[in-house]
Amino acid sequence: MLDLNDLAMFVEVVRAGSFSEAARRLRMPSNTLSRRIDQLEGRLGARLLHRSTRKLAPSAEGRALFERYAPALDQLLEIERLHSDAQAPSGSVRITAMAGLFEFFRMEWLGEFYTRYPAISVDFLLDDTATDLISERIDLALRMGIETGSGFKVRRLAPSAMILAASPAYLERRPAPRTLRELSEQDCLTISNRNGRNSWRLQGPRGSQEVPINSRFAVNDMRVLAQACIAGLGIALLPQLIVEPIIVQGKLVRVLPAYRRESTGLGLQLVYTSRPPVPPAVAVFAEFLLQKLGDAIPGAQQSKAGRQ
């Protein structure tokens, strides 16, 4: 017969992405936790986790066990939580977000949050490429235009369009493209990607069109990409949320304004990695984040949670 405590430990290890982090959350020695998982694997006669010095990931059997029992364990924990005394949220929240987050997320907001919840700490991982939410031990992901795998709770904040822009200095050297085809003859600035494709799919008067581009500069940080564009290195496809204030300042100019990349389905979204019940510290920071961004971003809304 399976021990529910061992199952709960296994679920926490998968969610934490490491024995050390899971042991910290469970407040038990890491070697004890590892031994309990070994015993669970022995009783089941299956390898549940692939372990290495750098990464831990569930095996196929482990993933199946996690998906089968995690929801039921979450319900039991929720029942326990409802019957326990209310306590002030505490602990750490690890969040990944686009590199340009603090272009519109004010530091004063964090001061307000810490005043309200002094026992909570927040760890930000800023990256414009897709992060492995499980292996990086992420609690929340604030994503823009990134596909999120199934099994996560998602709250959509706002659609996010991306528009083409260049600096006045660049357009003095190179005439602005008049057609989408002419864009392929320009110097383009892109976000680094692992598949090596150099093309942009844009929506315009003729619907959705894909155009090959000449990527002269690539980087995995949207802030650096915008800086390269301002410096006159080429034309970039940038989030309208970030680039519009720069255009108002006169540092950038809209290029081919009839075209944009619409990301209505993959707009600005908040992704939860924890299944219900969400840890109190994560829940209160998520609601704080949603409130602040909902007030600050035009068109943002605190939409209902959904699943992809």
Secondary structure, 3 states (H helix, E strand, C coil): CCCHHHHHHHHHHHHHCCHHHHHHHHCCCHHHHHHHHHHHHHHHCCCCEEECCCCEEECHHHHHHHHHHHHHHHHHHHHHHHCCCCCCCCEEEEEEECCCHHHCCCHHHHHHHHHHCCCEEEEEEECCCCCCCCCCCCCEEEEECCCCCCCCEEEEEECCCEEEEECHHHHHHCCCCCCHHHHCCCEEEEECCCCCCCEEEEEECCEEEEEECEEEEEECCHHHHHHHHHCCCCEEEEEHHHHHHHHHCCCCEECCCCCEECCCCCCEEEEECCCCCCCHHHHHHHHHHHHHHHHHCCCCCCCCEEEC
